[in-house]
Amino acid sequence: MLRLFRGNRPGFPHVCGCILIVLATGCLQAAESPREQTRPHGRRVPVPLDAIRVDDGDTIKILWKDEPVEVVRILGIDTPETQHIEHDLPFDQPFGPEATAFAQGVFAMAERVELLRAATVDPYDRTLGYVFVNDRNYSVLVLQARLAVETVSVFGDNGFPREAADCLRAAEAAGPVPFEPPYLFRRRMREVARQMRAEGRLPPKRSDR
């Protein structure tokens, strides 16, 4: 077989290699294709105030009465992390608790909350969407408070150009944030968690998670 490839059909291995690369790329793209949002999307929907639970500065949970719990990853922002052992985050990031407290305060004072879902969910099946509190874009509020970095520059507008543009303007006006980019912190903490797990030193899961 090797003699056939090398002698009689010198171009065949290259062709096979190209085919395999194309097939592998196609499979990878298919695996990474975004999944469609099955809940109503593309328009604002009201959210009961007593159904909202703040997870951290950029993630909330909605406890719908007759539907499964919906985890919402808020678009346009990335806030500093808080301890989530289950996500390999053994420690709070500086300003992570402050970002969470900011979200808790905003939603506690809300008179009206609406959710604008994107057409797709993220790889963890979380809803992607903008949240409006008293008709104000929450992402803009937390950017103005300098407790988040904008993510529009990296991930695009997710089908919401006006809301995304508002985030970009808010981030530019707010200026540099006083914390490490959260994605870098997450990358470092994955290695820390791996080492701590190997040594049996991971702290217990928080009781309120």
MARBA-3410 file (N, C-alpha, C, O; in Angstrom, 1 decimal):
209
0.8,-1.2,0.0,0.0,0.0,0.0,0.9,1.3,0.0,0.6,2.2,-0.7 ~ 1.9,1.2,0.8,2.8,2.4,0.8,3.5,2.5,-0.5,3.7,3.7,-1.0 ~ 3.9,1.4,-1.2,4.5,1.5,-2.5,3.5,2.1,-3.5,3.9,2.8,-4.4 ~ 2.3,1.7,-3.4,1.3,2.3,-4.3,1.2,3.8,-4.1,1.1,4.5,-5.1 ~ 1.1,4.3,-2.9,1.0,5.7,-2.7,2.3,6.4,-3.1,2.2,7.5,-3.8
3.4,5.9,-2.8,4.7,6.6,-3.1,5.1,6.5,-4.6,5.7,7.4,-5.1 ~ 4.8,5.4,-5.2,5.3,5.2,-6.5,4.3,5.4,-7.6,4.4,6.3,-8.4 ~ 3.2,4.6,-7.7,2.3,4.6,-8.8,1.4,5.8,-8.8,1.0,6.3,-9.8 ~ 1.0,6.3,-7.6,0.1,7.4,-7.5,0.6,8.5,-6.6,0.1,8.7,-5.5 ~ 1.6,9.2,-7.0,2.3,10.2,-6.1,1.3,11.3,-5.6,1.6,11.9,-4.5
0.3,11.6,-6.3,-0.5,12.7,-5.9,-1.7,12.3,-5.0,-2.4,13.1,-4.4 ~ -1.9,11.0,-4.8,-3.0,10.4,-4.1,-3.0,10.8,-2.6,-4.0,11.2,-2.1 ~ -1.8,10.6,-1.9,-1.8,11.0,-0.5,-2.2,12.4,-0.3,-2.9,12.8,0.7 ~ -1.7,13.3,-1.1,-2.0,14.7,-1.0,-3.5,15.0,-1.1,-4.1,15.7,-0.4 ~ -4.1,14.3,-2.1,-5.6,14.5,-2.3,-6.3,14.0,-1.1,-7.3,14.6,-0.7
-5.9,12.8,-0.6,-6.6,12.2,0.5,-6.5,13.1,1.7,-7.4,13.3,2.5 ~ -5.3,13.7,1.9,-5.0,14.6,3.0,-5.9,15.8,2.9,-6.5,16.2,3.9 ~ -6.1,16.3,1.7,-7.0,17.5,1.6,-8.4,17.1,1.9,-9.1,17.9,2.5 ~ -8.8,16.0,1.4,-10.2,15.5,1.7,-10.4,15.4,3.2,-11.5,15.8,3.7 ~ -9.5,14.8,3.9,-9.6,14.6,5.3,-9.7,15.9,6.0,-10.4,16.1,7.0
-8.9,16.9,5.6,-8.9,18.2,6.2,-10.2,18.9,6.0,-10.8,19.5,7.0 ~ -10.7,18.8,4.8,-12.0,19.4,4.5,-13.1,18.8,5.3,-14.0,19.5,5.9 ~ -13.1,17.4,5.4,-14.1,16.7,6.2,-14.0,17.1,7.7,-15.0,17.3,8.4 ~ -12.8,17.1,8.2,-12.6,17.4,9.6,-13.0,18.9,9.9,-13.7,19.1,10.9 ~ -12.7,19.8,9.0,-13.1,21.2,9.2,-14.6,21.3,9.2,-15.2,22.0,10.0
-15.3,20.5,8.3,-16.7,20.6,8.2,-17.4,20.0,9.5,-18.4,20.6,9.9 ~ -16.8,18.9,10.0,-17.3,18.4,11.2,-17.1,19.3,12.4,-18.0,19.5,13.3 ~ -16.0,20.0,12.4,-15.7,20.9,13.5,-16.7,22.1,13.4,-17.2,22.5,14.5 ~ -16.9,22.6,12.2,-17.8,23.7,12.1,-19.2,23.3,12.5,-20.0,24.1,13.1 ~ -19.6,22.1,12.1,-20.9,21.6,12.5,-21.1,21.5,14.0,-22.1,21.8,14.5
-20.0,21.0,14.6,-20.1,20.9,16.1,-20.2,22.2,16.8,-20.7,22.3,17.8 ~ -19.5,23.2,16.1,-19.5,24.6,16.8,-20.7,25.4,16.3,-20.8,26.6,16.7 ~ -21.5,24.9,15.4,-22.6,25.7,14.9,-23.5,26.1,16.1,-23.9,25.3,16.9 ~ -23.9,27.4,16.2,-24.8,27.8,17.3,-26.1,27.2,17.2,-26.7,26.9,16.2 ~ -26.6,26.9,18.4,-28.0,26.3,18.5,-29.0,27.3,18.6,-28.8,28.4,19.2
-30.2,27.1,18.0,-31.3,28.0,18.0,-31.9,28.2,19.3,-32.0,27.3,20.1 ~ -32.3,29.4,19.6,-33.1,29.7,20.8,-34.6,29.3,20.6,-35.2,29.7,19.6 ~ -35.1,28.5,21.5,-36.4,27.9,21.3,-37.5,28.8,22.0,-38.7,28.7,21.7 ~ -37.1,29.7,22.9,-38.0,30.6,23.5,-38.2,31.8,22.6,-37.4,32.0,21.7 ~ -39.2,32.6,22.9,-39.5,33.8,22.0,-38.2,34.7,22.0,-37.7,35.0,23.1
-37.8,35.2,20.9,-36.6,36.0,20.8,-36.8,37.1,19.7,-37.8,37.1,18.9 ~ -35.9,38.1,19.8,-36.0,39.2,18.8,-36.9,40.3,19.3,-37.1,41.3,18.6 ~ -37.6,40.1,20.4,-38.4,41.2,21.0,-38.4,41.1,22.5,-38.1,40.0,23.1 ~ -38.6,42.2,23.1,-38.6,42.2,24.6,-39.8,41.5,25.2,-40.9,41.6,24.7 ~ -39.5,40.7,26.2,-40.5,40.0,27.0,-40.4,40.4,28.4,-39.3,40.5,29.0
-41.5,40.7,29.1,-41.5,41.1,30.5,-41.0,39.9,31.4,-41.4,38.7,31.1 ~ -40.3,40.2,32.4,-39.8,39.2,33.4,-40.3,39.5,34.7,-40.2,40.7,35.2 ~ -41.0,38.6,35.4,-41.5,38.9,36.8,-40.3,39.2,37.7,-39.3,38.5,37.7 ~ -40.5,40.2,38.5,-39.4,40.7,39.3,-39.0,39.6,40.4,-37.8,39.5,40.7 ~ -40.0,38.9,40.9,-39.7,37.9,41.9,-39.1,36.6,41.4,-38.8,35.7,42.1
-39.0,36.6,40.0,-38.4,35.4,39.4,-36.9,35.5,39.1,-36.3,34.5,38.7 ~ -36.3,36.7,39.4,-34.9,36.9,39.0,-34.0,36.6,40.1,-34.2,37.0,41.3 ~ -33.0,35.8,39.8,-31.9,35.5,40.7,-30.6,35.9,40.1,-30.3,35.5,39.0 ~ -29.8,36.7,40.8,-28.5,37.2,40.3,-27.4,36.1,40.6,-27.3,35.7,41.7 ~ -26.7,35.7,39.5,-25.6,34.7,39.7,-24.3,35.5,39.9,-23.5,35.2,40.8
-24.1,36.4,39.0,-22.9,37.3,39.1,-23.2,38.5,38.3,-24.4,38.8,37.9 ~ -22.2,39.3,38.0,-22.4,40.6,37.3,-23.0,40.5,35.9,-23.6,41.5,35.5 ~ -22.8,39.4,35.3,-23.3,39.3,33.9,-24.1,38.1,33.6,-24.4,37.7,32.5 ~ -24.6,37.5,34.7,-25.5,36.3,34.5,-26.6,36.3,35.5,-26.4,36.5,36.7 ~ -27.8,36.0,35.1,-28.9,35.9,35.9,-29.7,34.6,35.6,-29.5,34.1,34.6
-30.5,34.2,36.6,-31.4,33.1,36.4,-32.8,33.6,36.5,-33.1,34.4,37.4 ~ -33.7,33.0,35.7,-35.1,33.4,35.7,-35.9,32.2,36.1,-35.9,31.2,35.3 ~ -36.6,32.2,37.2,-37.4,31.1,37.6,-38.9,31.3,37.1,-39.7,31.7,37.9 ~ -39.1,30.9,35.9,-40.4,31.0,35.3,-41.4,30.0,36.0,-41.0,29.0,36.5 ~ -42.6,30.4,36.1,-43.6,29.7,36.8,-43.8,28.3,36.3,-43.8,27.3,37.0
-44.0,28.2,35.0,-44.4,26.9,34.4,-43.4,26.5,33.3,-43.7,25.7,32.5 ~ -42.2,27.0,33.4,-41.1,26.6,32.5,-39.8,26.3,33.2,-39.7,26.6,34.4 ~ -38.9,25.6,32.6,-37.6,25.3,33.2,-36.9,26.6,33.6,-37.1,27.7,32.9 ~ -36.0,26.6,34.5,-35.2,27.7,34.9,-34.4,28.2,33.7,-33.8,27.3,33.0 ~ -34.3,29.5,33.4,-33.6,30.0,32.3,-32.4,30.7,32.8,-32.5,31.7,33.6
-31.2,30.3,32.3,-30.0,31.0,32.7,-29.7,32.0,31.5,-29.6,31.6,30.4 ~ -29.5,33.2,31.9,-29.3,34.3,30.9,-27.8,34.8,31.0,-27.5,35.4,32.0 ~ -27.1,34.7,30.0,-25.7,35.3,29.9,-26.0,36.6,29.2,-26.3,36.7,28.0 ~ -25.8,37.7,29.9,-26.2,39.0,29.4,-25.1,39.5,28.3,-23.9,39.4,28.5 ~ -25.7,39.9,27.2,-24.8,40.3,26.1,-24.1,41.6,26.3,-24.5,42.5,27.1
-23.0,41.8,25.6,-22.3,43.0,25.5,-21.3,43.3,26.6,-20.5,44.2,26.5 ~ -21.2,42.4,27.6,-20.4,42.6,28.8,-19.7,41.4,29.3,-20.2,40.3,29.0 ~ -18.6,41.6,30.0,-17.9,40.5,30.7,-17.5,41.1,32.0,-16.7,42.0,32.0 ~ -18.1,40.7,33.1,-17.7,41.2,34.4,-16.7,40.4,35.2,-16.5,39.2,34.8 ~ -16.0,40.9,36.1,-15.0,40.1,36.9,-15.7,38.9,37.5,-16.9,39.0,37.9
-15.0,37.9,37.7,-15.5,36.6,38.1,-15.7,36.5,39.7,-15.0,37.2,40.4 ~ -16.6,35.7,40.1,-16.7,35.3,41.5,-16.5,33.8,41.6,-16.5,33.1,40.6 ~ -16.2,33.4,42.8,-15.9,32.0,43.0,-17.0,31.0,42.5,-18.2,31.1,43.0 ~ -16.7,30.2,41.6,-17.6,29.1,41.1,-16.7,27.8,41.0,-16.1,27.6,40.0 ~ -16.7,27.0,42.0,-15.9,25.8,42.0,-16.2,24.9,40.9,-15.3,24.3,40.3
-17.5,24.9,40.5,-17.9,24.0,39.5,-17.5,24.4,38.1,-17.5,23.7,37.1 ~ -17.0,25.7,38.0,-16.5,26.2,36.7,-15.0,26.5,36.8,-14.4,27.2,36.1 ~ -14.3,25.8,37.8,-12.8,25.9,38.0,-12.4,27.4,38.3,-11.4,27.9,37.8 ~ -13.2,28.0,39.1,-12.9,29.3,39.6,-12.9,29.3,41.1,-13.9,29.5,41.8 ~ -11.7,28.9,41.7,-11.6,28.7,43.1,-11.6,29.9,44.0,-11.8,29.9,45.2
-11.4,31.1,43.3,-11.3,32.4,44.1,-12.1,33.5,43.3,-12.3,33.4,42.1 ~ -12.5,34.5,44.1,-13.1,35.7,43.5,-12.0,36.4,42.8,-10.9,36.5,43.2 ~ -12.4,37.0,41.6,-11.5,38.0,41.0,-11.7,39.3,41.7,-12.8,39.6,42.0 ~ -10.7,40.1,41.8,-10.9,41.5,42.3,-12.0,42.2,41.5,-12.0,42.2,40.3 ~ -12.9,42.8,42.2,-14.1,43.5,41.7,-15.2,42.6,41.3,-16.2,43.0,40.8
-15.0,41.3,41.4,-16.1,40.3,41.1,-17.2,40.5,42.0,-18.4,40.6,41.6 ~ -17.0,40.4,43.3,-18.1,40.6,44.3,-18.8,42.0,44.1,-20.0,42.1,44.3 ~ -18.0,43.0,43.8,-18.6,44.3,43.6,-19.5,44.3,42.4,-20.6,45.0,42.4 ~ -19.1,43.7,41.3,-20.0,43.6,40.1,-21.3,42.8,40.4,-22.4,43.2,40.0 ~ -21.2,41.7,41.2,-22.4,41.0,41.6,-23.3,41.8,42.5,-24.5,41.8,42.3
-22.7,42.6,43.4,-23.5,43.4,44.3,-24.2,44.5,43.5,-25.3,44.9,43.8 ~ -23.5,45.0,42.5,-24.1,46.1,41.6,-25.3,45.5,40.9,-26.4,46.1,40.9 ~ -25.2,44.3,40.4,-26.4,43.7,39.7,-27.5,43.4,40.7,-28.7,43.7,40.4 ~ -27.2,43.0,41.9,-28.2,42.7,42.9,-28.9,44.0,43.3,-30.2,44.0,43.5 ~ -28.2,45.1,43.4,-28.8,46.4,43.7,-29.7,46.9,42.6,-30.8,47.4,42.8
-29.2,46.7,41.3,-30.0,47.2,40.2,-31.3,46.5,40.1,-32.4,47.1,39.9 ~ -31.3,45.1,40.2,-32.5,44.4,40.1,-33.4,44.5,41.3,-34.6,44.4,41.2 ~ -32.8,44.8,42.5,-33.6,44.9,43.7,-34.5,46.2,43.6,-35.6,46.3,44.1 ~ -34.0,47.2,42.9,-34.7,48.5,42.8,-35.5,48.6,41.5,-36.2,49.6,41.3 ~ -35.5,47.5,40.7,-36.2,47.6,39.4,-37.8,47.6,39.6,-38.3,46.9,40.5
-38.4,48.4,38.8,-39.9,48.4,38.8,-40.4,47.6,37.6,-41.5,47.2,37.5 ~ -39.5,47.4,36.6,-39.8,46.7,35.4,-38.6,46.1,34.7,-37.6,46.8,34.6 ~ -38.6,44.8,34.4,-37.5,44.2,33.8,-38.0,43.5,32.5,-39.0,42.8,32.5 ~ -37.2,43.6,31.4,-37.5,43.0,30.2,-36.3,42.3,29.6,-35.2,42.7,29.9 ~ -36.5,41.2,28.9,-35.4,40.4,28.3,-35.6,40.4,26.8,-36.6,40.1,26.3
-34.5,40.7,26.2,-34.4,40.7,24.7,-33.5,39.5,24.3,-32.2,39.7,24.3 ~ -34.0,38.4,23.9,-33.2,37.2,23.6,-32.7,37.3,22.2,-33.3,37.7,21.3 ~ -31.4,36.7,22.1,-30.9,36.5,20.7,-31.4,35.3,20.1,-32.2,34.5,20.8 ~ -31.1,35.1,18.8,-31.7,33.9,18.1,-31.0,32.6,18.4,-31.5,31.6,18.0 ~ -29.9,32.7,19.1,-29.1,31.5,19.4,-28.8,31.5,20.9,-28.8,32.5,21.6
-28.5,30.3,21.4,-28.0,30.1,22.8,-26.5,29.9,22.7,-25.9,29.6,21.7 ~ -25.8,30.0,23.9,-24.4,29.8,23.9,-24.0,28.3,24.0,-25.0,27.5,24.2 ~ -22.8,27.9,24.0,-22.4,26.5,24.0,-22.9,25.7,25.3,-22.9,24.5,25.3 ~ -23.2,26.5,26.3,-23.7,25.9,27.6,-25.2,25.9,27.7,-25.8,25.7,28.7 ~ -25.9,26.2,26.5,-27.4,26.3,26.5,-27.9,27.4,27.3,-29.1,27.4,27.6
-27.1,28.4,27.6,-27.6,29.6,28.2,-28.2,30.5,27.2,-27.7,30.7,26.1 ~ -29.3,31.2,27.6,-29.9,32.3,26.8,-28.8,33.4,26.7,-28.2,33.8,27.6 ~ -28.7,33.9,25.5,-28.0,35.1,25.2,-28.9,36.3,25.0,-29.9,36.2,24.2 ~ -28.8,37.4,25.7,-29.7,38.4,25.6,-29.4,39.7,26.3,-28.5,39.7,27.2 ~ -30.0,40.8,26.0,-29.9,42.0,26.7,-31.0,42.1,27.7,-32.2,41.7,27.4
-30.7,42.7,28.9,-31.7,42.8,29.9,-32.0,44.3,30.1,-31.0,45.1,30.2 ~ -33.2,44.7,30.2,-33.6,46.1,30.3,-34.3,46.3,31.7,-35.2,45.6,32.0 ~ -33.7,47.2,32.4,-34.3,47.5,33.8,-34.8,49.0,33.7,-34.1,49.9,33.5 ~ -36.1,49.1,34.0,-36.8,50.4,33.9,-36.5,51.0,32.5,-36.3,52.2,32.5 ~ -36.5,50.2,31.5,-36.2,50.6,30.1,-34.8,51.0,29.8,-34.5,51.6,28.8
-33.9,50.7,30.7,-32.5,51.0,30.5,-31.7,49.8,30.3,-31.9,48.8,31.0 ~ -30.7,49.8,29.4,-29.9,48.6,29.1,-29.0,48.3,30.2,-28.1,49.1,30.5 ~ -29.2,47.2,30.9,-28.3,46.9,32.1,-26.9,46.8,31.7,-26.0,47.3,32.5 ~ -26.5,46.3,30.5,-25.1,46.2,30.1,-24.5,47.6,30.1,-23.3,47.8,30.4 ~ -25.2,48.6,29.6,-24.7,50.0,29.6,-24.5,50.5,31.0,-23.5,51.1,31.3
-25.4,50.2,31.9,-25.3,50.6,33.3,-24.0,50.1,33.9,-23.3,50.8,34.6 ~ -23.7,48.8,33.8,-22.6,48.2,34.4,-21.3,48.6,33.7,-20.2,48.7,34.4 ~ -21.3,48.9,32.5,-20.1,49.5,31.8,-19.9,50.9,32.3,-18.7,51.3,32.5 ~ -20.9,51.7,32.5,-20.7,53.0,33.0,-20.1,53.0,34.4,-19.4,53.9,34.8 ~ -20.4,52.0,35.2,-19.9,51.8,36.5,-18.5,51.3,36.5,-17.9,51.1,37.6
-17.9,51.0,35.4,-16.6,50.4,35.2,-16.4,49.1,36.0,-15.4,48.8,36.6 ~ -17.5,48.3,35.9,-17.5,47.0,36.5,-17.6,45.9,35.4,-18.0,44.8,35.7 ~ -17.3,46.2,34.2,-17.4,45.3,33.1,-16.5,45.8,31.9,-16.3,47.0,31.8 ~ -16.1,44.8,31.1,-15.5,45.2,29.8,-16.5,44.8,28.7,-17.3,43.9,28.9 ~ -16.5,45.6,27.6,-17.4,45.3,26.6,-16.9,44.1,25.7,-15.7,43.9,25.6
-17.8,43.3,25.2,-17.5,42.1,24.4,-18.0,42.2,23.0,-17.8,41.3,22.2 ~ -18.5,43.3,22.6,-19.0,43.5,21.3,-17.9,43.5,20.3,-18.0,42.9,19.2 ~ -16.7,44.0,20.6,-15.6,44.0,19.7,-15.1,42.6,19.4,-14.5,42.4,18.3 ~ -15.4,41.7,20.3,-14.9,40.3,20.1,-16.0,39.4,19.4,-15.7,38.7,18.5 ~ -17.2,39.5,19.9,-18.3,38.6,19.5,-19.3,39.2,18.6,-20.2,38.5,18.2
-19.2,40.5,18.3,-20.1,41.1,17.4,-21.4,41.5,18.1,-21.5,41.5,19.3 ~ -22.4,41.9,17.3,-23.6,42.5,17.9,-24.8,41.5,18.1,-25.8,41.9,18.7 ~ -24.5,40.2,17.8,-25.5,39.2,18.0,-26.9,39.5,17.5,-27.9,39.1,18.0 ~ -26.9,40.3,16.4,-28.2,40.7,15.8,-28.9,41.9,16.4,-30.0,42.2,16.1 ~ -28.2,42.6,17.3,-28.7,43.8,18.0,-27.8,45.0,17.8,-27.1,45.3,18.8
-27.7,45.6,16.6,-26.7,46.6,16.4,-26.9,47.8,17.3,-25.9,48.4,17.7 ~ -28.1,48.2,17.6,-28.3,49.4,18.4,-27.8,49.2,19.8,-27.1,50.0,20.3 ~ -28.2,48.1,20.4,-27.8,47.8,21.8,-26.3,47.6,21.9,-25.6,48.1,22.8 ~ -25.7,47.0,20.8,-24.2,46.8,20.8,-23.5,48.1,20.7,-22.5,48.3,21.4 ~ -24.0,49.0,19.9,-23.4,50.3,19.7,-23.4,51.1,21.0,-22.5,51.8,21.4
-24.5,50.9,21.7,-24.7,51.6,23.0,-23.6,51.1,24.0,-23.0,51.9,24.8 ~ -23.3,49.8,24.0,-22.3,49.2,24.8,-20.9,49.8,24.5,-20.1,50.1,25.4 ~ -20.6,49.9,23.2,-19.3,50.4,22.8,-19.1,51.8,23.2,-18.0,52.2,23.7 ~ -20.2,52.6,23.1,-20.0,54.0,23.5,-19.9,54.1,25.0,-19.1,54.9,25.5 ~ -20.6,53.3,25.7,-20.5,53.4,27.2,-19.1,53.0,27.7,-18.5,53.6,28.6
-18.5,51.9,27.0,-17.2,51.5,27.4,-16.1,52.5,27.1,-15.2,52.7,27.9 ~ -16.3,53.1,25.9,-15.3,54.1,25.6,-15.4,55.3,26.5,-14.3,55.9,26.9 ~ -16.6,55.8,26.9,-16.7,56.9,27.7,-16.2,56.6,29.2,-15.7,57.5,29.8 ~ -16.4,55.3,29.6,-16.0,55.0,31.0,-14.5,54.9,31.1,-13.9,55.2,32.2 ~ -13.8,54.5,30.1,-12.3,54.4,30.1,-11.9,53.0,30.6,-12.7,52.1,30.8
-10.6,52.9,30.9,-10.0,51.6,31.4,-10.6,51.1,32.7,-10.9,51.9,33.5 ~ -10.7,49.8,32.8,-11.3,49.2,34.0,-10.1,48.9,35.0,-9.0,48.7,34.5 ~ -10.4,48.8,36.3,-9.4,48.6,37.3,-9.1,47.1,37.6,-8.6,46.8,38.6 ~ -9.4,46.2,36.6,-9.2,44.8,36.9,-8.7,44.1,35.6,-8.8,44.6,34.5 ~ -8.1,42.9,35.8,-7.6,42.1,34.7,-8.8,41.7,33.8,-9.9,41.4,34.3
-8.6,41.6,32.5,-9.7,41.1,31.6,-10.1,39.7,32.2,-9.3,38.8,32.4 ~ -11.4,39.6,32.3,-11.9,38.3,32.9,-11.5,37.0,32.2,-11.3,36.0,32.8 ~ -11.4,37.1,30.9,-11.0,35.9,30.2,-9.6,35.4,30.6,-9.3,34.2,30.6 ~ -8.7,36.4,30.9,-7.4,36.0,31.3,-7.4,35.4,32.7,-6.7,34.5,33.0 ~ -8.2,36.0,33.6,-8.4,35.5,34.9,-8.9,34.0,34.9,-8.4,33.2,35.6
-9.9,33.8,34.0,-10.5,32.4,33.9,-9.4,31.5,33.4,-9.4,30.3,33.9 ~ -8.6,31.9,32.5,-7.5,31.0,32.0,-6.5,30.7,33.1,-6.2,29.5,33.2 ~ -6.2,31.6,33.9,-5.2,31.3,35.0,-5.9,30.5,36.0,-5.2,29.6,36.5 ~ -7.1,30.7,36.3,-7.8,29.9,37.4,-8.0,28.5,37.0,-8.0,27.6,37.8 ~ -8.1,28.2,35.7,-8.3,26.8,35.3,-7.0,26.0,35.7,-7.1,24.9,36.1
-5.9,26.6,35.5,-4.6,25.9,35.9,-4.5,25.8,37.4,-4.1,24.8,37.9 ~ -4.9,26.9,38.1,-4.9,26.9,39.6,-5.8,25.8,40.1,-5.4,25.0,41.0 ~ -7.0,25.7,39.5,-8.0,24.7,40.0,-7.5,23.3,39.7,-7.7,22.4,40.5 ~ -6.8,23.1,38.6,-6.3,21.8,38.2,-5.3,21.3,39.3,-5.3,20.2,39.7 ~ -4.4,22.3,39.6,-3.4,21.9,40.6,-4.0,21.7,42.0,-3.6,20.8,42.7
-4.9,22.5,42.4,-5.5,22.4,43.7,-6.3,21.1,43.8,-6.3,20.4,44.8 ~ -7.0,20.7,42.7,-7.7,19.5,42.7,-6.8,18.3,42.8,-7.1,17.3,43.5 ~ -5.7,18.3,42.1,-4.7,17.2,42.2,-4.1,17.1,43.6,-3.8,16.0,44.1 ~ -4.1,18.2,44.4,-3.5,18.2,45.7,-4.6,18.1,46.8,-4.3,18.1,48.0 ~ -5.9,18.0,46.3,-7.0,17.9,47.3,-7.2,19.1,48.1,-7.7,19.1,49.2
-6.9,20.3,47.5,-7.0,21.6,48.2,-8.2,22.5,47.7,-8.2,23.6,48.1 ~ -9.0,22.0,46.8,-10.1,22.8,46.3,-11.1,23.1,47.5,-11.5,22.2,48.2 ~ -11.5,24.4,47.6,-12.4,24.7,48.7,-13.8,24.1,48.5,-14.1,23.8,47.3 ~ -14.6,23.9,49.5,-15.9,23.4,49.3,-16.8,24.3,48.5,-16.6,25.5,48.5 ~ -17.8,23.8,47.8,-18.7,24.6,47.1,-19.5,25.5,48.0,-20.0,25.0,49.0
-19.7,26.7,47.6,-20.5,27.6,48.4,-21.9,27.2,48.6,-22.5,26.6,47.7 ~ -22.4,27.4,49.8,-23.8,26.9,50.1,-24.9,27.6,49.3,-26.0,27.1,49.2 ~ -24.6,28.8,48.8,-25.6,29.6,48.1,-25.6,29.4,46.6,-26.3,30.1,45.9 ~ -24.8,28.4,46.1,-24.7,28.1,44.7,-25.7,27.1,44.3,-25.9,26.7,43.1
END
